[in-house]
Amino acid sequence: MIEPIGNQYVVARPVYSSNAFGEDHKKKDRHRKTFLDHLKVCCSCSAQKAKRIALSLFPVASWLPAYQLKEWLLSDIVSGISTGLVAVLQGLAFALLVTVPPMYGLYAAFFPVIIYFFLGTSKHISVGPFPVLSMMVGAVVSKVVSEVSTTTVELTNSSMSNDTSSLDEKKVMVAATVTVLSGIIQLALGILQIGFVVIYLSESLISGFTTAAAVHVLVSQLKFMLQLQVPPHTDPFSIFKVLISIFSQIEKTNIADLVTSLIILVVVFVVKEINQRFKDKLPVPIPIELIMTVIATGVSYGCDFEHKFNVSVVGNMQSGFKPPITPDVQIFQDTIGDSFGIAIVGFAVAFSVASVYSLKHDYPIDGNQELIALGLSNIFCGAFRGFSGSTALSRSGVQESTGGKTQIAGLISAIIVLIVILAIGFLLEPLQKSVLAALALGNLKGMLMQFAEIGRLWRKDKYDCLIWIMTFFFAIVLGLGLGLAASVAFQLLTIVFRTQFPKCSTLANVGRSNIYKNKKDYFDMYEPEGVKIFRCPSPIYFANIRFFKQKLIDAVGFSPLRILRKRNKALRKIRKMQKKGLLQVTLKGYISTVDGIKDSDEELDNKEIEELDKPINTTDLPFEIDWNADLPFNTEVPKISLHSLILDFSAVSFLDVSSMRGLKTILQEFIRINVDVYIVGSDDDFIEKLTRCEFFDDEVNDSIFFLTIHDAILHILMKKDSSTSKFNFSQEKESKFDFTINTNGRLRNRECRVPVETKF
């Protein structure tokens, strides 16, 4: 019964242990599905299920028939043209990160969009090249062809042209093979319905990793901005080796490339800031990348920068598509680890961006279908000599902010890229590579600004801040591939650390209600005499059972095993004195006729130690022993005032078999020294697991479980004599059997006598 009184309430119900609650409230007989049940559902077939599977595999079939032509088409066309222009420039720029000729970036900007149009579930993301993935693919390409690159640099000028072409073909082959392999991995993960792997990449980890990747991109583009010959480095500390190589030949910088790239960077940063600040007032963002590309191409062509200043330009832009290639199986074997990292990072970025837009525009997305869509996109892209892609935040932002409603906008952007590939690509041949490098760096502003996350995370959560810092450190020092693996391992290690060393606490009553809080946090705290309430806020498993035991011993102030051994040792001495007639029993107790018997200083063997660890048995004695009184022999036994221990397991989600054995030992040690132990807050599955594992016996039985701390407290106070059941509240002893709550609600002000069922 619940009786509201103003803004307070009084609950009248029996004191419930788990067993008593089960007797009063019968549980439903629920049928839990087995693996065979799930398998039958999975293998069953019907017309509705076939239709549902077909629509899930081809989401375009569900939204395209409902397309609102008059309302959406114009917005999708405007958005598609804007996105397509950005995709062309980003494809050319990000190809430099992969260390392949820029024209292959256009392939990477075209094929994934076509596949995703049919298979993707997001209506707003723009798939294609992404700087972090391009950097990761570029690192693999440099690693695989590093020996060939070193040989090429040492060749004579007469054979440089032919060998450079052969080297580019090798790089394209490696990039395409890695892309196909990463697509196969994504496709396999999607088919196996294990898209949940992305949950192991936290926001802090992704933020730190993308920031480190942005730094890698920045360093990698310096050689294009300065036009220096820098040999590839892919092993750990490669970023520092690249910087050393750059600064060692800084005097060879091409001033024309440097000045051009700096001007492009400044203008792009300024206009992007204007777009950000006035995004609500501008109908569409200013396409600064397109504007600067047109200007830079015209100036370079008109002033003949390639011959006058010896700048490096895009060069030959072959019209049309090249025939598909067969991936190299040997490269599969050499790059499986890197490809897995590329697959996971690509999916994580795409899914996180898609989730943002799905929440904003209120439509569902399917993680497993996204894996299938991205996987097939990468497979087709790699087969046609492209490189791995995901979604660039800036490009998706353009598609959404310019009014894109569906992936029709993405299809139109692919048509824009197709026009450049087939017809007007040759117009970009005079464009300087330093301009593309500057455009690539211009898209990194958002990632580089993530350094501000450190301060915010430090104020919110120290562990997340540490994950960000260590992820950044690993990715910078070890490289993106090894750095990602080390970061995930470190993140999982922090979870283990948090559960291995939980913040255990001792609880006490607040305001004489049914509320129990950490006794260190409040002033108005009191606890029943001889009762300790101990809370563990994490799962208990093999790694933290010893820590749990030590924290429990610290909370109660003594080791129960030590007390047990002391008492058994004293009991053995009492029996020895009684047999020798040195101990006499009177009506007032027992007296010793000698000063005592000295303890033996000999070390105990294992068998004797096991005897001391057994339960105390005094049934053969003609009297009872009060262990907290002065014993009439020359042996000290520590006195304890604790008679009841409550373990709050409301936050303990699971208990493994190893820790189960340790927990039972702890409970037995307390029970054997006459300390009643109660466990509260655990769910039914927890108790059922203990039952299955034969946890209970004559000493430890299932009657120790109670629903709440307050139930256990009331049970203890009813069990003990009411005259000794006192609370210590600010050193005052309460003599009343009932107590009164002074209600001070807004609606009324009255005194309420607490019912007998809830009194202390």
N, C-alpha and C positions, 0 to 999 in steps of 0.2 A: 504494500500500500504506500502511495506517495501523496503526502499532504503539502500543497504549496502554502507558504506563509510569507506574503510579501515577495521579496526577491530571494527568498530562501525556501528550502524544502526539508521535510522530515520523512525519512523512509522507514517503514516498519516491515521487517522481514526476518525470518530465522537466520541464525548464523550458519553459513553453509561451508562445509568441506566439499571437495569434489565428489566424494561418494554420496553425501547427503543430497547434494543438488541433483545427482543422477537418479536418486530414488524418487525425488519429488517431481522431476521433469524428465520424462522419458525422451530419449533421442530417437530421431527418425532412422529407419533402417535404409540407409542410402546404399545404392549400388555404385561402386566405384569402377569406372571403366578400366579394363585391362588393355594390354598391348594388342591382344587379338580383337577386342572391340573396336579400337581405333583402326586396326588394319581392315576390318570388315567395312567400316564406313568409308575408308580410303579407296577400297577396291570395288565398292558398289557402283552401279551404273544406272543412270536414268536420263531422260531427255532434259530435265531441268539442270541436272548436274553438268551434262555435256555443254549446254548453253552457257552456264556460269563459267566453266573452265575456258570456253572459247572467248568469252568477253573479257575474262581476266588476262588471257594471253595476248589479246588484241584490243586494248582499251579504246582504240580509235573507233571501233565498231559501236561503242556505247555512246560516245559524245558527238561523233560526226553527224549522225542522223538528227540530233537535236540542235545542230548549229543554227544560230539565229543570224541569217545571212544579212539582213538589212541593218541590224544593230551592231554586229561585230565585224563585218568584213572590212570596212574602211579603217577601223582601229587596228586590225591585224595587219593590213597592208602597210600603214604608216610605221607600225612597230617593226614589221619584218624588214622594211628597207633600212631603217635606222640600225637595227641589230645586224643586218647583213654587212653594212659598211664597216661596223666595228669588228665583226668577225673576220673580214678580209685582212684588216690591219693587224689584229691580234694573231691571226694565223701566221702571217709573215714574220712578226716579231718573235713569237714564241718558238718558231722553227730554229732561230739562232740558239735558243736554250738547249735544243736537242742536238745541236751541232750538225744539222742537215741543211741543204740549200733551202732558201725561203719558199720556193714554189710548193714544196711538200707540206708546208703549213696550210696551204689552201685546201689540199686533200683532207687534212685533219679537221678543217672547218666545214667541210661539205658532207662527207659520208655519214658521220654520227647523227647529224640532224635528220637525215632521211629515215634512218632506222628507228630513231627515237620517236619520230612522228607516229609511227604505227604501234610501237610497243610501250612507250613511256606513259606514266600515269600523272605526271606533273604537267600543268597547262602553261607554266610560265618560265621554267628554266631554259636556258640556251646551252645545249651541249656542244662540246668542241674543246679546243685547246685550253689548258689551264696552266698557269706558270709553274706551280709547284710540281705538278705531274710532268710537265715538260722538262723541268730541271732534273727530276728523278730519272726519266728516260735518258736524258743527256748524260747523266753520270754513268749509267749502264753502258751506253754507246761508247763513251770515252774509255771505260774499263776494258771492254772487249776488243776495241781496235787500237788500244794505246801503243802496242808494239808497231803496228803498221804506221801509226801517226808519227812515231819517233823516227822510223825509217824514212818516211816521206820528207820530213823536215831536213834530213841530211842529204837529200838527193840534189843533183846539179840542176841549175836553172833550165837547161835544155829539155829535161824530162819531167819537169815539175807539173806541167799542164796535164799530161796524160795520167800521171800517177795521182794527181789531186782528184781527177774525175773518178778513177778507180776507188780511191779512198772514200769519196762521197757515196758511191754505190754501196760500199761495204757498210757505211754508217746507216744508210737508208735500210739495208737489209736487217741490221741489228735492231734498229728502232721499230721496224715493222714486225719483226719476230717477237720482240718483247711485248708489243701492243697486242698481237694475236694471243700470246700466252696469258697476259693479264685478262683479256676478254674471255678466254676459256675458263679461267679461275672464277671470274664473276658469274659467268653462265652456270657453272657447276654449283656455286653457292646458292644461286637463285633457284635452280631446279631442286636442290636438296632442302630448300626452305630454311636456310640458316643465315638469313640476312641479319639476324640479331648480333652477329659478330661485331657490328659497328658500335655496339654499346660499350665495348671495351676501349673506345677512343673517347675520352671525356672532353668537355669543352675546353678545359685548361690545357689538356694535351694537344688538341687540335690547334688551339691558339698559339701555344709555344712552338709547335712544329711548323706551322705556316709562317710564323715570324722568322724562324731560322731559315726556312726555305727562301723567304724573301731576301735575307742577307746573302744566301748562296747565289740567288739570281743577280743581285746587285754586283757581287764580286765577279761573277761570270761575264757580265756585260761590260765590265771595264775594258776588256781587251778590244771590244768592238768600238767603244767610245774613243779609246786612245789609239786604235789600230796597231796593236802590238802582237807579236807572235808568242803566244803563251802555250807551252806544252800541256797536255791534259794530265790531271792528277785525280785519282779516284780513291786512293787509300785514305785511312784516317789522317786527319790533319791536312787534308788536301787544300782546304780553303786558305790555310796559312802559307802553303807552298805556292799557291797561285798568287797571293799577295806579294810574296818575296820575289817571284818571277816578274811581276808587273813593276814593282819599285826598282828592281835591279836594271831595268831597261827603260825607265821613265823618260830618259832624254831622247828616246826615239819616237816620242809621241807625235802623231799627225795633228798639227794645230787646227787644220780645217775641220777634221772630224770632231775634235774636242769642242771647238767653238760652236759648231752646228748642234751637237748633242746637248750642250749646256743651254743654248737658246731654246731648243725644243722642250727640254725639261722644265725650264722656268715658265714658259708659256702654258704648257700642259697643266702644271701644278696650279697656276693662278686661275685658269679657266675652270678646272675641276672644282676648285674651292668656290668659285662663283656659282657653278651648277649646284653644289651642295647647299649653299646658303640661300639661294633663290629658287630652289626646286619647286616651291609652291606657286611661284609667280611665272616661271618659264613654262611655256606649253610643252616644249621638248628640251632635253639637255643639249647644250651647244656641242656639236660633233667636232670637238677640237682636234681629235686624232686625224680625222679625215681632212680637215682644213690644213693642218700642218703637213700632212703627207703630200697633198697636192702642191702646196707652196714649195716644200723641200724638193720634190721631184722636178718641178719646173725650174727652180733655181739651179739645181745640179745639172740638168740637161742644158739650160741656156748658157751657163758659165763653164760647162765642160769640166766639172770638178774632178772627174775620174782621171783626166790626163794632165790638167793644170796642177792639181794638188795631190795627185796620187791617192785619192780616197778609195775605199773599198765600197763597191756598189752591189746591188742585188744581182745584176748580170742577166744572163739568158733566162727568160721565162717562157718555157715551152708551152705552147697552146695544146689544149686537150688533155686527155688522161693517158697515163702509161698502162700497159697491160698488168694484170694482177701477178703477184709473185707467190712462190711457195715458201713458207717459213723454213728456216734452217733448224733441223732437229737438234743439232749439236749445240746451238745457241740456247735452245730450250733447257738443256741440261745445265748449262753454265749460269743461267739467269733466273732459275725458278724462284729463288728466295726474293730477289729484287722485284720480280713480276708480281709476287703475292703482295708485297708492300704497296706497289703501284695500284693493284686492284682494290685493296682495302681503302687506301687514302682517296682514290678516285670516287669510290662509292660513298664514303663518309662525307666528303665535301658536297657531292651532288644531292645526297639524301638530306643533309642538314639544310641546304638552301631550299630544296623542294618543300621541306617541312615548314619553313618560314612562310612561304607563299601559300601553301595549302591551308594553314591556320588563318592567314590574312583574308583569303578569299573563300574559305569554308568549303573545301572539297577534300575527299580522302585520297591518300596515296598509299601504295603498297610497296613495302621495302623489298620483298622478294621479286616482285615484277620489275622494280627499278634495277635490281641486279641483272635480271635477264636482259632488259633493254640496253643497259650500259655494256653488258658483256657482248651481245651481238653487234652493237655499234662499234666496239673496239675490234672485234674479229673482222668485220667488213672493212673498217678503216685500215687496219694493218695489212689486210690482203691487197689493198689498193695503194700501198706504200705510204700511208699516213702514220701518225703516231698517237699514242694514248691520250685520251681526253676525258673530261668530266664536265664541269660547268665553271666558267669564270664569273665571279661575283659581279663585276662591272657590266659584263655583257648581259647577264640575266637581269640586272637592274635596269638596263636600257630597254630590254624587251618588255618588262613589266611596267615601267614608269611611262613609256610612250603609248600605253593603251592596249598592249597585247592581251587578248582574251583567251586564246587557245594556241595549240601548236601549229595552227595555220600560219601564225607569225613566224615560227621557226622554219616552216617550209618555204615561205617567201624569202627569208634570210638566206636559205640554202640556194635559192634561185639567183640571188645577187652574187653569191660566191661563185656559182656556176658560170655566170656571165663573165666574171673576171678570169676564170680558168680558160674559157673557150675563146673569148674575144678580145678583151682589153688588158690582159695581163702584161703584154709587152710594154705598156705605158709606164709600168713601175720599174723597168730595168735600170734607169738612171738613179733610182733612189739609193741613198747611202745606207749602209748597214748600221752606221752610228745613229741614224734617225730611228730605225727600227729598235735599236737597243734603248734609245731614250724613251720611245713609246712603251716598251716593255717595263721600264722602270717607272714610268708615269702611272702604270696600273698597280704599283706596289704600295702606294701611299697608305691605303687602308690597312694592309698587313703590317707595314712598319710602324704604324700608329698603335699597334697592339702592345707595344712596350708599356703603355699606360696601364695595361691589365695587371702588372706586377703590384702596383700600389693598391689597386682596388681589391685584388685577391688577398693581399696581406692583411687588409682590414677585415675581410670577411671570413677567410679560412686559410690558416697557415699551411695546411697540407696541400690545398689546391695551388697555392702560390709556389710551394716547393716543387710540385709536379710541373708547373709552367717553366720554372727556372731550369730544372734538370732536363726537361725535354729540349729546351732551347740549347742547353750546353751539349747534350748528347748529339743532337742533330748537327751542330756546328763542328764539333770535334771529330765525331765518328763518321760523319756523312749522313745523308738522308735515309739510306736503307738500313744500315746498322743502328743509326740513331733512333729510328722509329721503333725497332725491335727492343732496344734498350729502354726506351721511354715507356712502352707498354709494360715491360717487366718491372720497371721502377714503380709505375702506377699501381700495379697489382701488389707490389711489395708494401706500398703505403696502406693498402686495405688490410693486408695481413698484420701489419704493425699496429693498426688501430684496434683490430680485434684481439691481437696477442697481448696488448697492454691496455685493456679498457680502463676507463675512469670509474672504478668501483667506489661506492659511497655507503655511508651509514645513515639510515633514515630515522626520522622521529616525527611525532605527531605535531601538527600545526593547529592551534586554536581549539583543541579538544574536539575535532571533527573527524571525519573519515579521510582526511588528507594527510599524506605523509611525504615529507620533503627531506632533502639533504640537511642534516642537522647543523652543518657549517654555514648555511646560507641565511638562516632566519634567527631572530631574537626570541620570538614567542614559541619556543620549542620545548617539548618534554617527551619522555618515554617511560613506559612502565618499568618498574623496578625489576631487575633481573632479566630483561628482555632486550635482545639486540635484533635490529632489522638491517640486513645487508643486501644491497642491490648490485647486480652485475648487468651492465648495459650492452652486452655483446654475446654472440654465440660462444659456447664452451666446447672446445675441441682439443686435440692432442697438443697443440702448440701453446695454449694458454692455461691448461689445467693447473700447472704448478704455480703460475702467477695468481690464478684465482685462489688457490689454497693459501698462498702466502698473504694475500690481501685480506682474506677472511680471518686468518690468525692475527694479523695486525689490528683488525677491527674489534675482535673480542678480547684481545689483550693477553692471550695465552695459547699454547699449543695443546690441543686436546690429547695428542698422542703422548706428550711428555707427562701430562696429568695422569693419564691412564697407567702409564708405566710406574709412576711414583706410587699410585694407589695400590696397584697389584704387588709392588715390592713391599709396601707397608702391610698389606694383607698377609703376605707370606710370613712376615715377621710376627704379626699378631697370632697367626696359627702356631708358629713355632713357640711363642711364649705361653700360649694356652696349653700346649701339649706338655710343656715342662712345669706347668703349674705356677708360672710366674705372673699370671693374669687372673684376677678374681672378679667375678660378676656380682654386683650388689643391686639393690632396688634403684639406686640413683645412677647406676651405670657400671663402669668397670674401673678397677684400680690396678696399678702395677706395683708389685712388691719389690721390684729392683729399679735401678735407674734406667736400665735399657740394655739393649744388645747392640753392639757396634755393627755397622754395615760392613760387609766384606768389600775389600778394595779390588778383588779380582775381576777381570773383565768377563762379561757374560758371553757365552757362546750363542750361536744362532738359535739353537733350540730353546734356551732360556729366554732369549729376546722374544721369540714367538709366544712363549707362555705369558710374558708380561703384556703382550698386545691383545690377549684374549679378554672377553667381557669379565667384569668383576662379579664373582659369585660368593655371596656371604650366607648362603642357605645352611651351611654346616655349622655356623656360629650361633651360639645361644643369645646373641644380642645384635642390634643394628649399629652400624658405624655411621656417625655424623662426620663427614669428611671436612666440614667447615668448622668443626670444633677442635679444641686442643687435644691431641692424642697422647695417651699416657706412656709414651715410649720415645726414645731418643731418635726419631725420624721425622723430618719435616716433609709435609705434603702441602703443596700450594693450595690455598683456599680460593675458591671462585664463587662469585655471587650470581653468575649467569645460570638461569634454569631453563630458558627458552630462546631458541634462535630461529629467526624467520628469514628465509632466503627469497628475495623478490626476483623471480625469473620471468617477469612480464616482457623483458626485452631479449630473452634468450630464445633465439629462433630455432636452433638445432643443437644436438648433442651427439657427438660421434661415439663409437664403441670404445675407443681408447680413453676418452675423458669420462665415459660412463663408469668405468672401473675405478678411476680416481675419485669421482664424485661419491660413489658408494662407500669407498674407504673413508672419506671425510665424514660422511653422515654417521657411519658406524663408530668412529672415534668419539664424536660428540655424544651419541646415544649411550655409549658405554660408560661415560662419566656423568650420566643422569642429566644431560642437557637435551630437552625435547627439541626436535628440529621440524620446521614446517616450511613447505615450498608453496609459494603463492604466485598467481598470475600466469601460470603455464597453461597452454591450450590443450585440448583433448588429444591432438595428434602426438604431442610431446609425451603424454602419459601412456598412450597406446604403444609408442615405440619402446618405452621403458618396460612395459609389460611383455612385448615380444622378445626383448633381449634378456628376459628373466632377471630383471633388476631387483625385484622385491623378494624378501624372505621374511623370516621370523623377526629379525631386528628392524629392517627397513621395509615398511609396508606402505600400501597406497593410501592409508588414512592420513598421511602427512600433508596431502595436497589440499589447499583451500583456494577459494575463488579470489579473494582480495586480502590485502594486508589487514584491513579492519576486521574481517571475519576471523583471521587467525588470532589477532589481539584479543577480541572478545571471547574466543574459545579459551585462550590461556587464562584470562581473568576469571572466567566461570569455573575453570578447572582448579585454580588455586583458591585458597581460602580468602574470602572477601576482605578480611582484616589485614592481609598482607599484600593485597593488590592495590598498590598506591602509585600515583604518578608523582614524579619529582618535577614540579613546575616552579622554576625560579627559587629552588630550595624550600618550597612550601609543600606541606603534606595535606592532601585533601582527605577529610574524614567522611564525606558524604558518599553513600552508596550510589545515588543518582547525581547527575550534575545538570546544570541548567544552561541553555544557550540563550544569550540575549540577542534577539533579532532586532535589527535596526534597518528594516526595509523602508522603501519610500512610501509604500502604501499604508503601513501600520507600524506601530511600535509596541510590542508586547513581549511577554516572557512565555516560553513554551517548554513544558516538561517533556524531555526525551522519553519515548516509550521504552519499556523494559527490554525489548528486543535489541535496542541499539545502545544501551547504557554501558559504561565501562565498569 
